[in-house]
Each structure stands twice: as C-alpha cells, then as structure tokens.
Amino acid sequence: MAELMTFFCEQAAGLVRDVGLQDESYFDARERVEKIERLGRVRAACRDVGYGVFDEMTMLLEESGLGSER
C-alpha cells in the first residue's frame, strides 16, 4: 500500500510540475480517461476468468458511462 501511495504522489508531483494547477477541467478529463483505460485493462484481463466476471464488468462500465469497448 505504501508503494502505491508513493507512486501516486510521484505521478501527481510530475503532472503538477508539467501542467500546473490552473486548469481544473483538464485534470477532470485526464482523470476520467485514465480511469477508463485502467478499468478497460482490468476488464480485458478478466475475459477468460469465467463466472461471468468479464460480462459483469462490461455491464458495470456501460451503466457508469465509462465505456464498453470489447
């Protein structure tokens, strides 16, 4: 957990250094895109897990409006 928190802080510090803190809409859009990409990778990794995990994740992503590319 500490490693993940440190990684997050490193990434946030780099982003602030690169783009500043003035554009809140930019950060909101970037966060949304990152979440969609990450959740898509998790969903893809579960494709062959069975028990309907992939289909359930697809449905949840569609319902949340985060995307549903198969």
PDB file of N, H, CA, C and O in Angstrom:
ATOM      1  N   MET A   1       0.828  -1.179   0.000  1.00  0.00           N
ATOM      2  CA  MET A   1       0.000   0.000   0.000  1.00  0.00           C
ATOM      3  C   MET A   1       0.876   1.248   0.000  1.00  0.00           C
ATOM      4  O   MET A   1       0.594   2.213  -0.711  1.00  0.00           O
ATOM      5  N   ALA A   2       1.931   1.224   0.795  1.00  0.00           N
ATOM      6  H   ALA A   2       2.160   0.441   1.372  1.00  0.00           H
ATOM      7  CA  ALA A   2       2.832   2.381   0.850  1.00  0.00           C
ATOM      8  C   ALA A   2       3.484   2.626  -0.504  1.00  0.00           C
ATOM      9  O   ALA A   2       3.674   3.775  -0.903  1.00  0.00           O
ATOM     10  N   GLU A   3       3.823   1.564  -1.203  1.00  0.00           N
ATOM     11  H   GLU A   3       3.668   0.631  -0.878  1.00  0.00           H
ATOM     12  CA  GLU A   3       4.433   1.706  -2.532  1.00  0.00           C
ATOM     13  C   GLU A   3       3.452   2.356  -3.507  1.00  0.00           C
ATOM     14  O   GLU A   3       3.836   3.232  -4.281  1.00  0.00           O
ATOM     15  N   LEU A   4       2.206   1.936  -3.473  1.00  0.00           N
ATOM     16  H   LEU A   4       1.893   1.224  -2.845  1.00  0.00           H
ATOM     17  CA  LEU A   4       1.198   2.531  -4.351  1.00  0.00           C
ATOM     18  C   LEU A   4       0.964   4.005  -4.026  1.00  0.00           C
ATOM     19  O   LEU A   4       0.829   4.826  -4.933  1.00  0.00           O
ATOM     20  N   MET A   5       0.916   4.337  -2.758  1.00  0.00           N
ATOM     21  H   MET A   5       1.025   3.669  -2.021  1.00  0.00           H
ATOM     22  CA  MET A   5       0.703   5.726  -2.359  1.00  0.00           C
ATOM     23  C   MET A   5       1.886   6.598  -2.781  1.00  0.00           C
ATOM     24  O   MET A   5       1.706   7.732  -3.225  1.00  0.00           O
ATOM     25  N   THR A   6       3.096   6.056  -2.637  1.00  0.00           N
ATOM     26  H   THR A   6       3.242   5.135  -2.276  1.00  0.00           H
ATOM     27  CA  THR A   6       4.283   6.805  -3.051  1.00  0.00           C
ATOM     28  C   THR A   6       4.283   7.004  -4.557  1.00  0.00           C
ATOM     29  O   THR A   6       4.591   8.095  -5.035  1.00  0.00           O
ATOM     30  N   PHE A   7       3.942   5.964  -5.311  1.00  0.00           N
ATOM     31  H   PHE A   7       3.692   5.077  -4.922  1.00  0.00           H
ATOM     32  CA  PHE A   7       3.872   6.071  -6.765  1.00  0.00           C
ATOM     33  C   PHE A   7       2.856   7.133  -7.176  1.00  0.00           C
ATOM     34  O   PHE A   7       3.130   7.941  -8.063  1.00  0.00           O
ATOM     35  N   PHE A   8       1.691   7.137  -6.539  1.00  0.00           N
ATOM     36  H   PHE A   8       1.469   6.481  -5.818  1.00  0.00           H
ATOM     37  CA  PHE A   8       0.662   8.127  -6.843  1.00  0.00           C
ATOM     38  C   PHE A   8       1.195   9.535  -6.594  1.00  0.00           C
ATOM     39  O   PHE A   8       0.993  10.426  -7.419  1.00  0.00           O
ATOM     40  N   CYS A   9       1.863   9.742  -5.479  1.00  0.00           N
ATOM     41  H   CYS A   9       2.027   9.018  -4.809  1.00  0.00           H
ATOM     42  CA  CYS A   9       2.419  11.067  -5.163  1.00  0.00           C
ATOM     43  C   CYS A   9       3.469  11.483  -6.179  1.00  0.00           C
ATOM     44  O   CYS A   9       3.526  12.649  -6.571  1.00  0.00           O
ATOM     45  N   GLU A  10       4.300  10.541  -6.610  1.00  0.00           N
ATOM     46  H   GLU A  10       4.253   9.594  -6.292  1.00  0.00           H
ATOM     47  CA  GLU A  10       5.305  10.845  -7.628  1.00  0.00           C
ATOM     48  C   GLU A  10       4.650  11.287  -8.926  1.00  0.00           C
ATOM     49  O   GLU A  10       5.074  12.260  -9.548  1.00  0.00           O
ATOM     50  N   GLN A  11       3.616  10.566  -9.327  1.00  0.00           N
ATOM     51  H   GLN A  11       3.271   9.775  -8.821  1.00  0.00           H
ATOM     52  CA  GLN A  11       2.925  10.895 -10.568  1.00  0.00           C
ATOM     53  C   GLN A  11       2.218  12.251 -10.465  1.00  0.00           C
ATOM     54  O   GLN A  11       2.260  13.053 -11.398  1.00  0.00           O
ATOM     55  N   ALA A  12       1.581  12.492  -9.341  1.00  0.00           N
ATOM     56  H   ALA A  12       1.548  11.841  -8.583  1.00  0.00           H
ATOM     57  CA  ALA A  12       0.887  13.769  -9.150  1.00  0.00           C
ATOM     58  C   ALA A  12       1.865  14.934  -9.156  1.00  0.00           C
ATOM     59  O   ALA A  12       1.581  15.976  -9.746  1.00  0.00           O
ATOM     60  N   ALA A  13       3.003  14.773  -8.512  1.00  0.00           N
ATOM     61  H   ALA A  13       3.233  13.926  -8.032  1.00  0.00           H
ATOM     62  CA  ALA A  13       4.005  15.837  -8.471  1.00  0.00           C
ATOM     63  C   ALA A  13       4.529  16.129  -9.878  1.00  0.00           C
ATOM     64  O   ALA A  13       4.712  17.291 -10.243  1.00  0.00           O
ATOM     65  N   GLY A  14       4.766  15.093 -10.656  1.00  0.00           N
ATOM     66  H   GLY A  14       4.618  14.149 -10.360  1.00  0.00           H
ATOM     67  CA  GLY A  14       5.237  15.290 -12.023  1.00  0.00           C
ATOM     68  C   GLY A  14       4.208  15.991 -12.880  1.00  0.00           C
ATOM     69  O   GLY A  14       4.552  16.860 -13.681  1.00  0.00           O
ATOM     70  N   LEU A  15       2.954  15.627 -12.722  1.00  0.00           N
ATOM     71  H   LEU A  15       2.674  14.921 -12.071  1.00  0.00           H
ATOM     72  CA  LEU A  15       1.890  16.254 -13.500  1.00  0.00           C
ATOM     73  C   LEU A  15       1.751  17.729 -13.140  1.00  0.00           C
ATOM     74  O   LEU A  15       1.632  18.576 -14.026  1.00  0.00           O
ATOM     75  N   VAL A  16       1.767  18.037 -11.862  1.00  0.00           N
ATOM     76  H   VAL A  16       1.864  17.350 -11.142  1.00  0.00           H
ATOM     77  CA  VAL A  16       1.666  19.436 -11.428  1.00  0.00           C
ATOM     78  C   VAL A  16       2.849  20.243 -11.971  1.00  0.00           C
ATOM     79  O   VAL A  16       2.683  21.375 -12.426  1.00  0.00           O
ATOM     80  N   ARG A  17       4.018  19.657 -11.918  1.00  0.00           N
ATOM     81  H   ARG A  17       4.152  18.738 -11.548  1.00  0.00           H
ATOM     82  CA  ARG A  17       5.203  20.333 -12.424  1.00  0.00           C
ATOM     83  C   ARG A  17       5.078  20.605 -13.922  1.00  0.00           C
ATOM     84  O   ARG A  17       5.482  21.664 -14.402  1.00  0.00           O
ATOM     85  N   ASP A  18       4.516  19.642 -14.658  1.00  0.00           N
ATOM     86  H   ASP A  18       4.188  18.782 -14.268  1.00  0.00           H
ATOM     87  CA  ASP A  18       4.415  19.759 -16.113  1.00  0.00           C
ATOM     88  C   ASP A  18       3.312  20.707 -16.576  1.00  0.00           C
ATOM     89  O   ASP A  18       3.519  21.474 -17.516  1.00  0.00           O
ATOM     90  N   VAL A  19       2.134  20.668 -15.929  1.00  0.00           N
ATOM     91  H   VAL A  19       1.966  20.044 -15.166  1.00  0.00           H
ATOM     92  CA  VAL A  19       0.998  21.445 -16.440  1.00  0.00           C
ATOM     93  C   VAL A  19       0.463  22.492 -15.477  1.00  0.00           C
ATOM     94  O   VAL A  19      -0.380  23.303 -15.861  1.00  0.00           O
ATOM     95  N   GLY A  20       0.930  22.494 -14.243  1.00  0.00           N
ATOM     96  H   GLY A  20       1.615  21.836 -13.931  1.00  0.00           H
ATOM     97  CA  GLY A  20       0.435  23.474 -13.283  1.00  0.00           C
ATOM     98  C   GLY A  20      -0.882  23.039 -12.667  1.00  0.00           C
ATOM     99  O   GLY A  20      -1.339  21.917 -12.888  1.00  0.00           O
ATOM    100  N   LEU A  21      -1.492  23.930 -11.895  1.00  0.00           N
ATOM    101  H   LEU A  21      -1.121  24.841 -11.716  1.00  0.00           H
ATOM    102  CA  LEU A  21      -2.736  23.613 -11.191  1.00  0.00           C
ATOM    103  C   LEU A  21      -3.912  24.478 -11.615  1.00  0.00           C
ATOM    104  O   LEU A  21      -4.959  24.444 -10.967  1.00  0.00           O
ATOM    105  N   GLN A  22      -3.771  25.251 -12.680  1.00  0.00           N
ATOM    106  H   GLN A  22      -2.921  25.280 -13.207  1.00  0.00           H
ATOM    107  CA  GLN A  22      -4.784  26.237 -13.025  1.00  0.00           C
ATOM    108  C   GLN A  22      -5.992  25.673 -13.780  1.00  0.00           C
ATOM    109  O   GLN A  22      -7.070  26.263 -13.716  1.00  0.00           O
ATOM    110  N   ASP A  23      -5.851  24.581 -14.471  1.00  0.00           N
ATOM    111  H   ASP A  23      -4.975  24.102 -14.523  1.00  0.00           H
ATOM    112  CA  ASP A  23      -6.896  24.098 -15.367  1.00  0.00           C
ATOM    113  C   ASP A  23      -7.620  22.885 -14.783  1.00  0.00           C
ATOM    114  O   ASP A  23      -7.254  21.743 -15.062  1.00  0.00           O
ATOM    115  N   GLU A  24      -8.644  23.137 -13.976  1.00  0.00           N
ATOM    116  H   GLU A  24      -8.941  24.064 -13.749  1.00  0.00           H
ATOM    117  CA  GLU A  24      -9.363  22.056 -13.304  1.00  0.00           C
ATOM    118  C   GLU A  24     -10.074  21.132 -14.298  1.00  0.00           C
ATOM    119  O   GLU A  24     -10.126  19.922 -14.079  1.00  0.00           O
ATOM    120  N   SER A  25     -10.615  21.677 -15.374  1.00  0.00           N
ATOM    121  H   SER A  25     -10.573  22.660 -15.552  1.00  0.00           H
ATOM    122  CA  SER A  25     -11.307  20.841 -16.354  1.00  0.00           C
ATOM    123  C   SER A  25     -10.339  19.870 -17.024  1.00  0.00           C
ATOM    124  O   SER A  25     -10.717  18.749 -17.363  1.00  0.00           O
ATOM    125  N   TYR A  26      -9.087  20.300 -17.218  1.00  0.00           N
ATOM    126  H   TYR A  26      -8.780  21.211 -16.943  1.00  0.00           H
ATOM    127  CA  TYR A  26      -8.066  19.412 -17.787  1.00  0.00           C
ATOM    128  C   TYR A  26      -7.840  18.216 -16.865  1.00  0.00           C
ATOM    129  O   TYR A  26      -7.801  17.074 -17.320  1.00  0.00           O
ATOM    130  N   PHE A  27      -7.692  18.485 -15.564  1.00  0.00           N
ATOM    131  H   PHE A  27      -7.724  19.413 -15.193  1.00  0.00           H
ATOM    132  CA  PHE A  27      -7.455  17.409 -14.602  1.00  0.00           C
ATOM    133  C   PHE A  27      -8.646  16.459 -14.525  1.00  0.00           C
ATOM    134  O   PHE A  27      -8.464  15.245 -14.425  1.00  0.00           O
ATOM    135  N   ASP A  28      -9.852  16.997 -14.570  1.00  0.00           N
ATOM    136  H   ASP A  28      -9.999  17.983 -14.650  1.00  0.00           H
ATOM    137  CA  ASP A  28     -11.045  16.152 -14.538  1.00  0.00           C
ATOM    138  C   ASP A  28     -11.084  15.228 -15.754  1.00  0.00           C
ATOM    139  O   ASP A  28     -11.354  14.034 -15.623  1.00  0.00           O
ATOM    140  N   ALA A  29     -10.812  15.783 -16.935  1.00  0.00           N
ATOM    141  H   ALA A  29     -10.592  16.752 -17.041  1.00  0.00           H
ATOM    142  CA  ALA A  29     -10.833  14.983 -18.163  1.00  0.00           C
ATOM    143  C   ALA A  29      -9.723  13.940 -18.152  1.00  0.00           C
ATOM    144  O   ALA A  29      -9.946  12.793 -18.539  1.00  0.00           O
ATOM    145  N   ARG A  30      -8.552  14.324 -17.720  1.00  0.00           N
ATOM    146  H   ARG A  30      -8.371  15.256 -17.406  1.00  0.00           H
ATOM    147  CA  ARG A  30      -7.427  13.384 -17.687  1.00  0.00           C
ATOM    148  C   ARG A  30      -7.710  12.238 -16.721  1.00  0.00           C
ATOM    149  O   ARG A  30      -7.426  11.079 -17.024  1.00  0.00           O
ATOM    150  N   GLU A  31      -8.264  12.560 -15.572  1.00  0.00           N
ATOM    151  H   GLU A  31      -8.495  13.501 -15.326  1.00  0.00           H
ATOM    152  CA  GLU A  31      -8.586  11.529 -14.590  1.00  0.00           C
ATOM    153  C   GLU A  31      -9.607  10.541 -15.158  1.00  0.00           C
ATOM    154  O   GLU A  31      -9.491   9.333 -14.955  1.00  0.00           O
ATOM    155  N   ARG A  32     -10.593  11.059 -15.859  1.00  0.00           N
ATOM    156  H   ARG A  32     -10.687  12.041 -16.024  1.00  0.00           H
ATOM    157  CA  ARG A  32     -11.617  10.197 -16.453  1.00  0.00           C
ATOM    158  C   ARG A  32     -11.009   9.270 -17.495  1.00  0.00           C
ATOM    159  O   ARG A  32     -11.310   8.076 -17.508  1.00  0.00           O
ATOM    160  N   VAL A  33     -10.164   9.796 -18.361  1.00  0.00           N
ATOM    161  H   VAL A  33      -9.920  10.766 -18.350  1.00  0.00           H
ATOM    162  CA  VAL A  33      -9.518   8.975 -19.397  1.00  0.00           C
ATOM    163  C   VAL A  33      -8.655   7.899 -18.753  1.00  0.00           C
ATOM    164  O   VAL A  33      -8.680   6.748 -19.188  1.00  0.00           O
ATOM    165  N   GLU A  34      -7.895   8.255 -17.729  1.00  0.00           N
ATOM    166  H   GLU A  34      -7.875   9.191 -17.377  1.00  0.00           H
ATOM    167  CA  GLU A  34      -7.041   7.279 -17.058  1.00  0.00           C
ATOM    168  C   GLU A  34      -7.860   6.175 -16.426  1.00  0.00           C
ATOM    169  O   GLU A  34      -7.488   5.004 -16.495  1.00  0.00           O
ATOM    170  N   LYS A  35      -8.977   6.540 -15.809  1.00  0.00           N
ATOM    171  H   LYS A  35      -9.279   7.492 -15.752  1.00  0.00           H
ATOM    172  CA  LYS A  35      -9.827   5.520 -15.191  1.00  0.00           C
ATOM    173  C   LYS A  35     -10.402   4.584 -16.241  1.00  0.00           C
ATOM    174  O   LYS A  35     -10.439   3.370 -16.036  1.00  0.00           O
ATOM    175  N   ILE A  36     -10.845   5.127 -17.351  1.00  0.00           N
ATOM    176  H   ILE A  36     -10.815   6.113 -17.518  1.00  0.00           H
ATOM    177  CA  ILE A  36     -11.407   4.300 -18.418  1.00  0.00           C
ATOM    178  C   ILE A  36     -10.358   3.324 -18.928  1.00  0.00           C
ATOM    179  O   ILE A  36     -10.644   2.140 -19.104  1.00  0.00           O
ATOM    180  N   GLU A  37      -9.144   3.813 -19.167  1.00  0.00           N
ATOM    181  H   GLU A  37      -8.911   4.776 -19.024  1.00  0.00           H
ATOM    182  CA  GLU A  37      -8.074   2.950 -19.677  1.00  0.00           C
ATOM    183  C   GLU A  37      -7.735   1.853 -18.674  1.00  0.00           C
ATOM    184  O   GLU A  37      -7.605   0.687 -19.048  1.00  0.00           O
ATOM    185  N   ARG A  38      -7.592   2.221 -17.405  1.00  0.00           N
ATOM    186  H   ARG A  38      -7.697   3.168 -17.101  1.00  0.00           H
ATOM    187  CA  ARG A  38      -7.230   1.245 -16.382  1.00  0.00           C
ATOM    188  C   ARG A  38      -8.322   0.195 -16.203  1.00  0.00           C
ATOM    189  O   ARG A  38      -8.034  -1.001 -16.142  1.00  0.00           O
ATOM    190  N   LEU A  39      -9.572   0.642 -16.119  1.00  0.00           N
ATOM    191  H   LEU A  39      -9.806   1.613 -16.169  1.00  0.00           H
ATOM    192  CA  LEU A  39     -10.669  -0.304 -15.962  1.00  0.00           C
ATOM    193  C   LEU A  39     -10.805  -1.197 -17.185  1.00  0.00           C
ATOM    194  O   LEU A  39     -11.156  -2.371 -17.065  1.00  0.00           O
ATOM    195  N   GLY A  40     -10.532  -0.649 -18.353  1.00  0.00           N
ATOM    196  H   GLY A  40     -10.248   0.304 -18.451  1.00  0.00           H
ATOM    197  CA  GLY A  40     -10.556  -1.455 -19.572  1.00  0.00           C
ATOM    198  C   GLY A  40      -9.518  -2.567 -19.541  1.00  0.00           C
ATOM    199  O   GLY A  40      -9.790  -3.690 -19.965  1.00  0.00           O
ATOM    200  N   ARG A  41      -8.331  -2.255 -19.039  1.00  0.00           N
ATOM    201  H   ARG A  41      -8.110  -1.342 -18.694  1.00  0.00           H
ATOM    202  CA  ARG A  41      -7.276  -3.281 -18.937  1.00  0.00           C
ATOM    203  C   ARG A  41      -7.648  -4.355 -17.920  1.00  0.00           C
ATOM    204  O   ARG A  41      -7.401  -5.540 -18.143  1.00  0.00           O
ATOM    205  N   VAL A  42      -8.241  -3.939 -16.804  1.00  0.00           N
ATOM    206  H   VAL A  42      -8.442  -2.977 -16.622  1.00  0.00           H
ATOM    207  CA  VAL A  42      -8.670  -4.916 -15.801  1.00  0.00           C
ATOM    208  C   VAL A  42      -9.747  -5.818 -16.390  1.00  0.00           C
ATOM    209  O   VAL A  42      -9.710  -7.036 -16.218  1.00  0.00           O
ATOM    210  N   ARG A  43     -10.706  -5.210 -17.085  1.00  0.00           N
ATOM    211  H   ARG A  43     -10.735  -4.220 -17.224  1.00  0.00           H
ATOM    212  CA  ARG A  43     -11.780  -5.983 -17.703  1.00  0.00           C
ATOM    213  C   ARG A  43     -11.221  -6.976 -18.718  1.00  0.00           C
ATOM    214  O   ARG A  43     -11.631  -8.137 -18.747  1.00  0.00           O
ATOM    215  N   ALA A  44     -10.285  -6.520 -19.550  1.00  0.00           N
ATOM    216  H   ALA A  44      -9.952  -5.578 -19.526  1.00  0.00           H
ATOM    217  CA  ALA A  44      -9.685  -7.397 -20.559  1.00  0.00           C
ATOM    218  C   ALA A  44      -8.945  -8.564 -19.910  1.00  0.00           C
ATOM    219  O   ALA A  44      -8.970  -9.681 -20.427  1.00  0.00           O
ATOM    220  N   ALA A  45      -8.290  -8.311 -18.787  1.00  0.00           N
ATOM    221  H   ALA A  45      -8.269  -7.403 -18.367  1.00  0.00           H
ATOM    222  CA  ALA A  45      -7.568  -9.368 -18.091  1.00  0.00           C
ATOM    223  C   ALA A  45      -8.517 -10.422 -17.536  1.00  0.00           C
ATOM    224  O   ALA A  45      -8.109 -11.559 -17.298  1.00  0.00           O
ATOM    225  N   CYS A  46      -9.770 -10.057 -17.330  1.00  0.00           N
ATOM    226  H   CYS A  46     -10.101  -9.133 -17.523  1.00  0.00           H
ATOM    227  CA  CYS A  46     -10.766 -10.982 -16.778  1.00  0.00           C
ATOM    228  C   CYS A  46     -11.579 -11.705 -17.845  1.00  0.00           C
ATOM    229  O   CYS A  46     -12.508 -12.446 -17.524  1.00  0.00           O
ATOM    230  N   ARG A  47     -11.235 -11.494 -19.104  1.00  0.00           N
ATOM    231  H   ARG A  47     -10.480 -10.892 -19.365  1.00  0.00           H
ATOM    232  CA  ARG A  47     -12.029 -12.067 -20.196  1.00  0.00           C
ATOM    233  C   ARG A  47     -12.228 -13.575 -20.047  1.00  0.00           C
ATOM    234  O   ARG A  47     -13.327 -14.076 -20.286  1.00  0.00           O
ATOM    235  N   ASP A  48     -11.196 -14.295 -19.662  1.00  0.00           N
ATOM    236  H   ASP A  48     -10.303 -13.888 -19.468  1.00  0.00           H
ATOM    237  CA  ASP A  48     -11.282 -15.761 -19.590  1.00  0.00           C
ATOM    238  C   ASP A  48     -11.376 -16.306 -18.172  1.00  0.00           C
ATOM    239  O   ASP A  48     -11.130 -17.491 -17.945  1.00  0.00           O
ATOM    240  N   VAL A  49     -11.729 -15.452 -17.216  1.00  0.00           N
ATOM    241  H   VAL A  49     -11.929 -14.490 -17.400  1.00  0.00           H
ATOM    242  CA  VAL A  49     -11.805 -15.881 -15.822  1.00  0.00           C
ATOM    243  C   VAL A  49     -12.984 -16.816 -15.601  1.00  0.00           C
ATOM    244  O   VAL A  49     -12.889 -17.755 -14.810  1.00  0.00           O
ATOM    245  N   GLY A  50     -14.072 -16.575 -16.278  1.00  0.00           N
ATOM    246  H   GLY A  50     -14.149 -15.813 -16.920  1.00  0.00           H
ATOM    247  CA  GLY A  50     -15.267 -17.370 -16.069  1.00  0.00           C
ATOM    248  C   GLY A  50     -16.199 -16.713 -15.075  1.00  0.00           C
ATOM    249  O   GLY A  50     -15.964 -15.589 -14.631  1.00  0.00           O
ATOM    250  N   TYR A  51     -17.265 -17.430 -14.728  1.00  0.00           N
ATOM    251  H   TYR A  51     -17.456 -18.343 -15.088  1.00  0.00           H
ATOM    252  CA  TYR A  51     -18.246 -16.960 -13.747  1.00  0.00           C
ATOM    253  C   TYR A  51     -18.893 -15.634 -14.144  1.00  0.00           C
ATOM    254  O   TYR A  51     -19.488 -14.974 -13.292  1.00  0.00           O
ATOM    255  N   GLY A  52     -18.795 -15.226 -15.408  1.00  0.00           N
ATOM    256  H   GLY A  52     -18.312 -15.763 -16.100  1.00  0.00           H
ATOM    257  CA  GLY A  52     -19.440 -14.014 -15.871  1.00  0.00           C
ATOM    258  C   GLY A  52     -18.749 -12.723 -15.445  1.00  0.00           C
ATOM    259  O   GLY A  52     -19.341 -11.648 -15.535  1.00  0.00           O
ATOM    260  N   VAL A  53     -17.501 -12.816 -14.981  1.00  0.00           N
ATOM    261  H   VAL A  53     -17.019 -13.690 -14.908  1.00  0.00           H
ATOM    262  CA  VAL A  53     -16.789 -11.635 -14.482  1.00  0.00           C
ATOM    263  C   VAL A  53     -16.633 -10.593 -15.589  1.00  0.00           C
ATOM    264  O   VAL A  53     -16.904  -9.412 -15.371  1.00  0.00           O
ATOM    265  N   PHE A  54     -16.199 -11.023 -16.768  1.00  0.00           N
ATOM    266  H   PHE A  54     -15.978 -11.982 -16.945  1.00  0.00           H
ATOM    267  CA  PHE A  54     -15.997 -10.086 -17.880  1.00  0.00           C
ATOM    268  C   PHE A  54     -17.309  -9.408 -18.256  1.00  0.00           C
ATOM    269  O   PHE A  54     -17.359  -8.189 -18.423  1.00  0.00           O
ATOM    270  N   ASP A  55     -18.356 -10.188 -18.387  1.00  0.00           N
ATOM    271  H   ASP A  55     -18.316 -11.178 -18.252  1.00  0.00           H
ATOM    272  CA  ASP A  55     -19.655  -9.627 -18.760  1.00  0.00           C
ATOM    273  C   ASP A  55     -20.184  -8.676 -17.699  1.00  0.00           C
ATOM    274  O   ASP A  55     -20.756  -7.636 -18.028  1.00  0.00           O
ATOM    275  N   GLU A  56     -20.002  -9.015 -16.447  1.00  0.00           N
ATOM    276  H   GLU A  56     -19.537  -9.859 -16.180  1.00  0.00           H
ATOM    277  CA  GLU A  56     -20.463  -8.147 -15.353  1.00  0.00           C
ATOM    278  C   GLU A  56     -19.685  -6.829 -15.347  1.00  0.00           C
ATOM    279  O   GLU A  56     -20.267  -5.762 -15.151  1.00  0.00           O
ATOM    280  N   MET A  57     -18.374  -6.908 -15.562  1.00  0.00           N
ATOM    281  H   MET A  57     -17.902  -7.775 -15.722  1.00  0.00           H
ATOM    282  CA  MET A  57     -17.574  -5.687 -15.613  1.00  0.00           C
ATOM    283  C   MET A  57     -17.987  -4.820 -16.800  1.00  0.00           C
ATOM    284  O   MET A  57     -18.047  -3.595 -16.691  1.00  0.00           O
ATOM    285  N   THR A  58     -18.269  -5.458 -17.926  1.00  0.00           N
ATOM    286  H   THR A  58     -18.220  -6.453 -18.014  1.00  0.00           H
ATOM    287  CA  THR A  58     -18.723  -4.718 -19.104  1.00  0.00           C
ATOM    288  C   THR A  58     -20.029  -3.996 -18.796  1.00  0.00           C
ATOM    289  O   THR A  58     -20.185  -2.821 -19.127  1.00  0.00           O
ATOM    290  N   MET A  59     -20.958  -4.693 -18.167  1.00  0.00           N
ATOM    291  H   MET A  59     -20.831  -5.647 -17.897  1.00  0.00           H
ATOM    292  CA  MET A  59     -22.239  -4.093 -17.823  1.00  0.00           C
ATOM    293  C   MET A  59     -22.062  -2.914 -16.861  1.00  0.00           C
ATOM    294  O   MET A  59     -22.689  -1.869 -17.030  1.00  0.00           O
ATOM    295  N   LEU A  60     -21.208  -3.088 -15.858  1.00  0.00           N
ATOM    296  H   LEU A  60     -20.698  -3.937 -15.721  1.00  0.00           H
ATOM    297  CA  LEU A  60     -20.979  -2.007 -14.889  1.00  0.00           C
ATOM    298  C   LEU A  60     -20.346  -0.787 -15.557  1.00  0.00           C
ATOM    299  O   LEU A  60     -20.704   0.348 -15.241  1.00  0.00           O
ATOM    300  N   LEU A  61     -19.412  -1.013 -16.475  1.00  0.00           N
ATOM    301  H   LEU A  61     -19.122  -1.935 -16.732  1.00  0.00           H
ATOM    302  CA  LEU A  61     -18.789   0.101 -17.187  1.00  0.00           C
ATOM    303  C   LEU A  61     -19.808   0.815 -18.058  1.00  0.00           C
ATOM    304  O   LEU A  61     -19.815   2.043 -18.131  1.00  0.00           O
ATOM    305  N   GLU A  62     -20.667   0.053 -18.715  1.00  0.00           N
ATOM    306  H   GLU A  62     -20.662  -0.945 -18.656  1.00  0.00           H
ATOM    307  CA  GLU A  62     -21.713   0.674 -19.560  1.00  0.00           C
ATOM    308  C   GLU A  62     -22.654   1.509 -18.705  1.00  0.00           C
ATOM    309  O   GLU A  62     -22.983   2.636 -19.072  1.00  0.00           O
ATOM    310  N   GLU A  63     -23.091   0.971 -17.570  1.00  0.00           N
ATOM    311  H   GLU A  63     -22.823   0.055 -17.272  1.00  0.00           H
ATOM    312  CA  GLU A  63     -24.027   1.670 -16.692  1.00  0.00           C
ATOM    313  C   GLU A  63     -23.412   2.946 -16.112  1.00  0.00           C
ATOM    314  O   GLU A  63     -24.112   3.936 -15.900  1.00  0.00           O
ATOM    315  N   SER A  64     -22.108   2.916 -15.857  1.00  0.00           N
ATOM    316  H   SER A  64     -21.540   2.111 -16.029  1.00  0.00           H
ATOM    317  CA  SER A  64     -21.453   4.076 -15.264  1.00  0.00           C
ATOM    318  C   SER A  64     -21.111   5.140 -16.293  1.00  0.00           C
ATOM    319  O   SER A  64     -20.751   6.263 -15.941  1.00  0.00           O
ATOM    320  N   GLY A  65     -21.225   4.778 -17.577  1.00  0.00           N
ATOM    321  H   GLY A  65     -21.518   3.866 -17.863  1.00  0.00           H
ATOM    322  CA  GLY A  65     -20.889   5.723 -18.638  1.00  0.00           C
ATOM    323  C   GLY A  65     -19.407   5.813 -18.906  1.00  0.00           C
ATOM    324  O   GLY A  65     -18.960   6.736 -19.587  1.00  0.00           O
ATOM    325  N   LEU A  66     -18.632   4.875 -18.386  1.00  0.00           N
ATOM    326  H   LEU A  66     -18.995   4.126 -17.833  1.00  0.00           H
ATOM    327  CA  LEU A  66     -17.175   4.904 -18.579  1.00  0.00           C
ATOM    328  C   LEU A  66     -16.727   4.187 -19.845  1.00  0.00           C
ATOM    329  O   LEU A  66     -15.533   4.168 -20.142  1.00  0.00           O
ATOM    330  N   GLY A  67     -17.629   3.611 -20.581  1.00  0.00           N
ATOM    331  H   GLY A  67     -18.599   3.627 -20.340  1.00  0.00           H
ATOM    332  CA  GLY A  67     -17.227   2.961 -21.822  1.00  0.00           C
ATOM    333  C   GLY A  67     -17.494   1.482 -21.789  1.00  0.00           C
ATOM    334  O   GLY A  67     -17.664   0.883 -20.726  1.00  0.00           O
ATOM    335  N   SER A  68     -17.527   0.896 -22.977  1.00  0.00           N
ATOM    336  H   SER A  68     -17.388   1.382 -23.840  1.00  0.00           H
ATOM    337  CA  SER A  68     -17.850  -0.535 -23.040  1.00  0.00           C
ATOM    338  C   SER A  68     -17.163  -1.221 -24.198  1.00  0.00           C
ATOM    339  O   SER A  68     -17.653  -2.254 -24.655  1.00  0.00           O
ATOM    340  N   GLU A  69     -16.061  -0.709 -24.693  1.00  0.00           N
ATOM    341  H   GLU A  69     -15.663   0.130 -24.321  1.00  0.00           H
ATOM    342  CA  GLU A  69     -15.373  -1.381 -25.804  1.00  0.00           C
ATOM    343  C   GLU A  69     -14.978  -2.771 -25.406  1.00  0.00           C
ATOM    344  O   GLU A  69     -14.452  -2.996 -24.317  1.00  0.00           O
ATOM    345  N   ARG A  70     -15.231  -3.699 -26.286  1.00  0.00           N
ATOM    346  H   ARG A  70     -15.659  -3.517 -27.171  1.00  0.00           H
ATOM    347  CA  ARG A  70     -14.855  -5.085 -26.004  1.00  0.00           C
ATOM    348  C   ARG A  70     -13.553  -5.311 -26.626  1.00  0.00           C
ATOM    349  O   ARG A  70     -13.008  -6.411 -26.535  1.00  0.00           O
TER     350      ARG A  70
END
